[in-house]
Amino acid sequence: MSTPPKSTATASAFRRRYGASPLHLLLTLACFALTLYAGVRLLKGDTMGVVIWFVGAAVLHDMVLLPAYSLTDRAAQRLFRGRGATDAATPKAGVNHLRVPAFVSGVLFLVWWPLILRKGGHYTAYTALPADGFLARWLLITAALFLGSAVVLLVRTWLRPRPRAGGSPRPE
């Protein structure tokens, strides 16, 4: 019986103690270093304004947005549960056809909200676009996302195999 090479035994021992590969640890440390660098660069200008923005964003998310989208998700799960559902705790796949376009639309709104709400006087200089069309574009993109998701849901529902009446398998 041969013994494993020393490097394999060391990597295996590291994995047992750390819980993941050395590459995971290296990437995690690189992420922390990048975050530290970005934080130092960000706080170089208006430190108090950035700190207030971060605290405000955390409070707004945890106290307002998280309960709002949790309640909305629960309502969507009840909507897609349908009749005769036995397990109310299991989310149905149809809910994702609302979650995904809502998430993408929300991220687009989060990124472009000053221009969508026409509050971006100095942002128009950066984008080189007039601020008057962003609301209409965002609404059209949102409608297209929900329409595309509805089409995908309809196709998936149409292609789903259905049990035959009487429970007998299809004849060949």
C-alpha positions in Angstrom: 0.0 0.0 0.0 1.4 3.3 -1.0 1.1 6.6 0.9 -0.3 9.7 -0.8 2.2 12.4 -1.8 2.9 14.9 0.9 1.2 17.8 -1.0 -2.0 15.8 -1.3 -1.9 14.9 2.4 -1.3 18.6 3.3 -4.1 19.8 1.1 -6.5 17.2 2.5 -5.6 18.2 6.1 -6.1 21.8 5.2 -9.5 21.1 3.6 -10.6 19.2 6.8 -9.5 22.0 9.1 -10.6 25.0 7.0 -13.7 23.4 5.4 -12.8 24.4 1.8 -9.9 24.4 -0.6 -6.9 26.7 -0.3 -8.1 28.5 -3.5 -11.3 29.4 -1.6 -9.3 31.0 1.2 -7.1 32.9 -1.4 -10.1 34.2 -3.2 -11.8 35.3 0.0 -8.7 37.1 1.1 -8.5 38.8 -2.3 -12.1 39.9 -2.0 -11.4 41.4 1.4 -8.4 43.2 0.0 -10.4 44.6 -2.9 -13.1 45.7 -0.5 -10.6 47.4 1.8 -9.1 49.2 -1.2 -12.5 50.4 -2.5 -13.5 51.5 1.0 -10.3 53.6 1.4 -10.8 55.2 -2.0 -14.5 55.8 -1.4 -14.0 57.4 2.0 -11.2 59.7 0.8 -13.7 62.3 -0.3 -16.9 62.9 1.7 -16.4 60.4 4.6 -19.4 61.4 6.7 -21.8 61.5 3.7 -20.7 58.0 2.6 -21.1 56.6 6.2 -24.6 58.2 6.4 -25.5 56.8 3.0 -24.4 53.3 4.0 -26.2 53.4 7.4 -29.3 54.8 5.7 -29.3 52.2 3.0 -28.9 49.4 5.5 -31.8 50.8 7.7 -34.0 51.4 4.6 -33.3 47.9 3.4 -33.8 46.1 6.7 -36.8 48.1 8.0 -38.7 48.9 4.8 -37.6 47.0 1.7 -37.1 43.5 3.2 -40.6 43.3 4.8 -42.1 44.8 1.7 -40.6 42.2 -0.8 -41.1 39.4 1.7 -44.8 40.1 1.9 -45.0 40.5 -1.9 -43.2 37.1 -2.3 -45.6 35.4 0.1 -48.6 36.8 -1.8 -47.1 35.6 -5.1 -46.5 32.1 -3.5 -50.2 32.0 -2.5 -51.2 33.1 -5.9 -49.3 30.3 -7.6 -50.2 27.6 -5.0 -53.4 26.9 -6.7 -56.2 24.6 -5.7 -55.6 21.3 -4.1 -52.0 22.2 -3.0 -51.0 20.0 -0.2 -47.8 21.6 0.9 -48.1 25.4 1.4 -44.5 25.8 2.6 -43.0 24.6 -0.7 -42.7 27.5 -3.2 -43.9 26.7 -6.7 -41.7 27.2 -9.8 -44.2 29.7 -11.2 -43.3 32.3 -8.5 -39.9 32.6 -10.1 -41.6 33.9 -13.3 -42.5 36.9 -11.1 -39.4 37.1 -9.0 -36.9 37.3 -11.9 -38.4 40.2 -13.9 -39.2 42.0 -10.7 -35.6 41.7 -9.5 -34.2 42.8 -12.8 -36.6 45.7 -13.0 -35.8 46.7 -9.4 -32.0 46.6 -10.0 -32.5 48.8 -13.1 -34.6 51.2 -11.0 -32.0 51.2 -8.3 -29.2 52.1 -10.7 -31.1 54.7 -12.8 -33.6 56.1 -10.2 -32.4 59.7 -10.4 -33.0 59.8 -14.1 -36.2 57.7 -14.0 -37.7 60.1 -11.4 -36.2 63.2 -13.2 -34.0 64.1 -10.2 -30.7 63.8 -12.1 -29.7 67.3 -13.2 -26.0 66.6 -13.2 -26.4 62.9 -14.2 -27.5 63.9 -17.7 -24.0 65.3 -18.4 -22.5 61.9 -17.6 -25.0 59.9 -19.7 -25.2 62.4 -22.6 -29.0 61.6 -22.8 -31.9 63.8 -21.9 -33.6 62.8 -18.7 -37.1 62.9 -20.0 -37.2 59.4 -21.6 -35.9 57.2 -18.8 -39.3 56.6 -17.1 -40.8 55.5 -20.4 -37.9 53.3 -21.2 -37.8 51.7 -17.7 -41.5 51.0 -17.9 -41.2 49.5 -21.4 -38.2 47.3 -20.2 -40.2 46.2 -17.2 -43.3 45.3 -19.3 -41.1 43.4 -21.7 -39.4 41.5 -18.8 -42.8 40.5 -17.4 -44.2 39.7 -20.8 -41.2 37.5 -21.7 -41.5 35.7 -18.4 -45.2 35.1 -18.9 -44.5 33.6 -22.4 -41.8 31.3 -20.9 -44.3 30.3 -18.2 -47.0 29.5 -20.8 -44.6 27.5 -22.9 -43.3 25.6 -19.8 -46.9 24.9 -18.8 -47.9 23.8 -22.3 -44.9 21.5 -22.7 -45.3 19.9 -19.2 -46.4 16.3 -19.4 -49.9 15.7 -18.1 -51.1 12.5 -16.6 -53.7 10.6 -18.6 -57.2 10.1 -17.3 -57.5 6.8 -15.5 -53.8 6.7 -14.7 -52.9 4.3 -17.4 -49.7 4.9 -19.3 -49.8 5.9 -23.0 -50.0 3.1 -25.5 -47.0 2.7 -27.7 
